[in-house]
Amino acid sequence: MRGKRLSTGLRTTLAMFALMLLATSTWAATEKKLHNFHDNGTDGTYPAAGLIMDGEGNLYGTTRLGGDNNSGTVFELTPNGSGGWTEKKLHNFGNGTDGVSPEAGLIFDAAGNLYGTTSGGGDHQCGDSGCGTVFEMTPNGSGGWTEKKLHNFGNGTDGSVPLASLIFDAEGNLYGTTTYGGSHNAGTVFEMTPNGSGGWTEKKLHNFGSGTDGTYPVASLVFDAAGNLYGTTRYGGNYLCASSAHYGCGTVFEMTPNGSGGWTEKKLHNFGINTADGAIPLADLIFDAAGNLYGTTTYGGNFNLGTAFEMTPNGSGGWTEKKLYNFGVNGSDGTYPYVDLIFDAVGNLYGTTGQGGSHNSGTAFKLTPGSGGWTETKLHNFNNNGTDGTYPDAGLIFDGAGNLYGTTSAGGDYNNGTVFEITP
């Protein structure tokens, strides 16, 4: 499986850092579709990534397929002043050696330009498809946007198939991961640096896949206050998982600048240490204000249907992992969380599960801390009617009023995915 999320076959077989924005702690949530992706030949289809919002309240995202070349799109959703939203394509992928099939979301720079990755396309071949690209989208001054490739993956031992969103450091350099490629074809961490001539230079910071190192990262990275990078790998580590054959159960890792222009990678946790531990993390990590890390695993836990976990520094240079919640505790609970969590202003966590819920089509949920642990509340069961979205494979974002926004990879009026809003 090339993509970050579970394929349709596996579903059948297996049955911006946290935005500290105002949100209520008690929900009587209402879900509303803002857009149905269409199979009319030019609209985007099957969004796999989450959304971002600009200062005017417009939403931006990507679709894996659809558009003029059926190779994916970048789109914008704008409130229309009548309670609805208008979708506009900003770019059609798949023209010549352009990137194709963006799996990842977008980020803004300070000037309002958009940056992202495509999982395929570009100048170099990896199997039956291109190896992927990094791209920039720039407003052209006439109401449209211009796309520019910044890097083509797959040149020699370069990384390939980037499935994760990018992040910026304070100097304007970009960082990300590739799921394959590198010296062991098990993925990389890379940096993109402006070269002063209008272009960018890519540099590998780490090759995964040596010994019991993590392998095949599919998640984005996050910085701490000291400039260290943190992330997860889908497989690898010290322990084997039945659901991942010989690949290992995944890891949490840290990347530290070594003072000589390079970076040193260190595993912080090996998943699968026991039968109830989480396994196979696909999600980005986030920090709380105290410097603890939070994330999800797609499998593992008491029911092997996924977990939410916390990583806490132990004071001796290491980290301690703790499960916060086991998904699948009852028949209608969400299962298989794929994506990152977000915090509200009072410390509750929010996210989605790719399956489970009352209709086995995924859920949106809240996790609330308490003296006895964390309590999960379902905010929405997807596929609650014939045209609701299904399989929310991406994370959520807040607006300033405490409403949540996200995408579903299928469902809607045309079964090609949706953009939705959840209102308290």
PyMOL commands that set and color helices and strands:
alter all, ss='L'
color gray80, all
select helices_A, chain A and resi 8-13+242-244
alter helices_A, ss='H'
color red, helices_A
select strands_A, chain A and resi 30-36+44-45+52-53+59-63+65-66+73-79+85-92+99-100+107-108+114-118+120-121+125-126+129-130+133-139+145-152+159-160+167-168+174-178+180-181+188-194+200-207+214-215+222-223+229-233+235-236+251-257+263-270+278-279+286-287+293-297+299-300+307-313+319-326+334-335+342-343+349-353+355-356+363-370+373-381+389-390+397-398+404-408+410-411+418-423
alter strands_A, ss='S'
color yellow, strands_A
deselect
rebuild
show_as cartoon
